Amino acid sequence: MAVKIRLRRTGCNNCISYRVVATDSRSPRDGKFLETLGWYDPKREGENYKLDLERVAYWKAHGAQMSETVASLVRKNQRAVANA
């Protein structure tokens, strides 16, 4: 099974937010998933995401591929941790 770490859309039409999930690459965007790894809210000011980097690293070690958006969130999170 090919695993992807990607965004899953939640919320209503004018209040969209996303969950970062590990899922089978064949499942639809909002379909079944294996594990929730965090969240991302593009409309929120300031800190608009939260990730469990340990679980992201676990899935990457087991061959999971990240989407471009999730990869940018992980890079942003790692820079924030390094600067703190």
C-alpha positions as CSV (number, residue, x, y, z in Angstrom):
1,M,0.0,0.0,0.0
2,A,1.4,3.4,-1.0
3,V,0.9,5.9,1.8
4,K,0.7,9.7,1.2
5,I,0.7,12.5,3.8
6,R,-1.7,15.1,2.5
7,L,-4.5,17.5,3.4
8,R,-8.1,16.4,4.0
9,R,-10.7,19.2,3.7
10,T,-13.1,19.9,6.6
11,G,-15.5,22.7,7.5
12,C,-18.3,24.4,5.6
13,N,-18.1,26.3,2.3
14,N,-17.0,29.7,3.7
15,C,-15.0,28.3,6.7
16,I,-12.6,25.8,5.1
17,S,-9.9,24.2,7.2
18,Y,-7.8,21.1,6.6
19,R,-6.5,18.1,8.5
20,V,-3.1,16.6,7.8
21,V,-3.6,12.9,7.4
22,A,-1.7,9.8,6.4
23,T,-3.8,7.9,3.8
24,D,-3.6,5.3,1.1
25,S,-2.8,7.1,-2.1
26,R,-5.7,5.5,-3.9
27,S,-8.4,6.9,-1.5
28,P,-10.3,10.1,-2.3
29,R,-9.3,13.4,-0.8
30,D,-11.9,13.3,2.0
31,G,-12.1,9.5,2.2
32,K,-10.7,7.0,4.6
33,F,-7.4,7.7,6.3
34,L,-4.9,5.9,8.5
35,E,-4.0,8.6,11.0
36,T,-4.5,12.3,11.7
37,L,-1.2,14.1,12.0
38,G,-2.2,17.7,12.5
39,W,-4.3,20.5,11.2
40,Y,-4.0,23.6,9.0
41,D,-6.4,26.7,8.9
42,P,-5.4,29.1,6.1
43,K,-7.8,31.8,7.3
44,R,-6.4,32.0,10.8
45,E,-3.9,34.7,11.7
46,G,-0.6,33.9,13.4
47,E,-0.1,30.2,14.1
48,N,-2.4,28.6,11.7
49,Y,-1.2,25.0,11.7
50,K,0.0,22.3,14.1
51,L,1.8,19.1,13.2
52,D,3.0,16.0,15.1
53,L,6.5,15.9,13.7
54,E,7.3,12.6,15.4
55,R,4.4,10.8,13.6
56,V,5.3,12.5,10.3
57,A,8.8,11.2,10.6
58,Y,7.5,7.7,11.4
59,W,5.4,7.7,8.3
60,K,8.2,9.0,6.2
61,A,10.5,6.3,7.5
62,H,7.9,3.8,6.4
63,G,7.9,5.1,2.8
64,A,5.2,7.8,2.9
65,Q,5.3,10.6,0.3
66,M,4.3,14.1,1.3
67,S,2.2,16.5,-0.8
68,E,3.8,19.8,-1.7
69,T,1.7,21.8,0.8
70,V,2.4,19.4,3.7
71,A,6.1,19.5,2.8
72,S,6.1,23.3,3.1
73,L,4.2,23.2,6.4
74,V,6.9,20.7,7.7
75,R,9.7,23.0,6.6
76,K,8.0,26.0,8.1
77,N,7.5,24.1,11.4
78,Q,11.2,22.9,11.5
79,R,12.4,26.5,11.0
80,A,10.2,27.8,13.8
81,V,11.5,25.1,16.1
82,A,15.1,25.9,15.2
83,N,14.6,29.6,15.8
84,A,13.0,29.1,19.2
